[in-house]
């Protein structure tokens, strides 16, 4: 696990994408992710992870980043993506 990664202060989307690319990481749905998607749909919750969120989750699953780093990256990403909403 790379705990010494220097996290960005902006452009989180590109950072997550490039980090995944550098480590040959792509999102692969599992049985649990499909179950979670089904439960989400049945509960009338429209919140589905986008590609960048899925890459961040995959980076965590592959131990490229820590859980804390994933939260910081996703927080920055959400702030950038939804700041104009």
Secondary structure, 3 states (H helix, E strand, C coil): CCCCCCCCCCCHHHHHHHHHHHCCCCCCCCHHHHHHHHHHHHCCCCCCCCHHHHHHHHHHHCCCCCHHHHHHHHHHHHHHHHCCC
